[in-house]
Amino acid sequence: MDFRIEKDSIGERRIPDTSYYGINTKRAEENFDLGSKSVNLKLIYEIALIKKAAALVNKDLKQLSEDKARAIIQASEEVIEGKFNQEFVVSAFQGGAGTSTNMNVNEVIANRAIEILGGTKGDYDIVHPLNDVNMSQSTNDVYPTALRIAAIHMLRKLSLSLAQLQEALQGKENDFSDVIKLGRTELMDALPMMLGQEFGAYAKAIERDRWRVYKVEERLRQINLGGTAIGTGINASQKYIFMITDTIQELTGLGLARSDYPMDITQNNDVFVEVSGLLKACSTNLLKISNDLRLLSSGPKGGFGEIELPQMQAGSTIMPAKVNPVIPEMIGQVAMRVMANDYAITMAASSGQLELNAFIPLIAESLLESLELLNNGVIIFREKCIEGIIPNRDKCQENLEKSAVLAAALVHHIGYDKAALIATKALREDKTIREVLMEENIFEDSRIDEILNPFGVTKPGIPGISGGPSIPGVLGN
């Protein structure tokens, strides 16, 4: 393999002639050789977009020649298209507040621009990674702006995915509106309910998540681009500072705005904590729903068995015909990971000092991973689990009849203590509440039917009272 020699203020390094990255990337690759994942490519693409925007502005301001600007713009576009993915080799977990990532992008774009202009990689007299590609910029305004843009795009996707999940759950609410079942509190028999009501509650929780995710985008729209190193704007002209925001707005199609206090955006990362907190809230609901579905589908003979999940794959290498709830287990693990990432983001954001947070690479990796995992996970959860759920009506009816929960309908008529005695006798003698009432001759049979109407006791009102819920089979009447 042939090599070229590149130099910096520390010394020199041999760089493979085929590589588009340069000495700064090489040092970072060596320094952060963790054997872990590289920087998220979504962040790389948005940094490249900023390089394109800067080249356009600097060309208009006559700071870059037409030829250099054209080459940098073309090289940036090729990076965004994914043509140089293999060149971004720096670990996601890096020191330097993202400088290594910014330099990796600068060097790849510079060397590709050199090629476009007919030169040889490493000849930075033609296009320089810092003097030309990074002109009027600093890692400290480029990196957080790129992260905000990437996060906004991913939040929009997640919001749509959550809306579709909400619709799927609402569909099950309607489909299961006439399926009577046993409701439980603290895993103990509680009251009758409709299976549709259970899924309706899930839909409401996801509805809140969808709205929160949709709205939090607004918190990411302020950017510090043009603030350079600490937000004072040194080495960026006033014209550049205003023009770069307009240009990045046009390129992204997003409602981005220049911060009225760039130093704040440069040193404080609480907005990312806020976004992550809402992703954690969403994960909380997803984990709860997935756990419920695992319980409701458990067995199928030795557990609740009240719903059937789509069968996705064989569940055991030794137990024939066993099928596990793998999709709820998957989304549960996604939720746990997002919660863990939220803690990492919280720690990283609170660990910044003075004018910069050195730990923003951890924030970026954790936040983008959470957004990607949640979006993909929610789609899979909806398509491969929620949409295919069917009720086991017989099992729902059986579990309800075996319980003594209908005794709650008696409290208004005979008082709590007497109702408790009837429920205890029913459980002790393995009888239904109806059978005990008939034995005790407390009500006439027709009155028992009115009070214990299982569809009536799933709605507001006092069972068996005139004007109360007594029309069976139609949820909401």
Secondary structure, DSSP 8 states (H G I E B T S, - for coil): --EEEEE-SS-EEEEETT-S--HHHHHHHHHT--SS-B--HHHHHHHHHHHHHHHHHHHHTTSS-HHHHHHHHHHHHHHHTTTTGGG---BSS-SSTTHHHHHHHHHHHHHHHHHHTT--TT-TTTS-IIIIITTT--HHHHHHHHHHHHHHHHHHHHHHHHHHHHHHHHHHHHHTTT-EEEEEETTEEEEEEEHHHHHHHHHHHHHHHHHHHHHHGGGG-EE-TT-TTTSS-TTS-HHHHHHHHHHHHHHH-S--EE-S-HHHHHH--HHHHHHHHHHHHHHHHHHHHHHHHHHHT--SSSS---EE----S---SSSTT----HHHHHHHHHHHHHHHHHHHHHHHHHT-BTTB-TTHHHHHHHHHHHHHHHHHHHHHHHHHTGGG-EE-HHHHHHHHHHS-GGGGGGHHHH-HHHHHHHHHHHHHTT--HHHHHHHHT-S-HHHHHHHT-TTGGGSSS-TTSTTSS--TT-TT-
